């Protein structure tokens, strides 16, 4: 199961399982809520397909970057294992399978639910 790792300074890294269509942003109605004032209310969308995961920036204020390159608004970017996704100031590491690196909790059964906030 694909997931994102989100490093945290104050605790263990978080792992979020990616399922279906997921909205990323600061607003409480998003599937993945990032508590970061530089993240737009509705920042990006993730489309999880059998072939992989697509990321679309929703014309966010501070942008979304994949491996240092800007994701153009409303243009799908297919993620590859190990990609670094930066949403405003928040770094997330994409893992295509259940293998999570540099984290003590794995994606399968060990990650936080997708609908919880990340500080």
Secondary structure, DSSP 8 states (H G I E B T S, - for coil): --EEEE--SSSS-EEEE--SEEEEESSTTSSEEE--TTS-TT-EEEEEETTEEEEEE-S-SS-EEETTEE--BT--EE--TT-EEEETTEEEEEESSS---S-SS-HHHHSB-TTSEE-
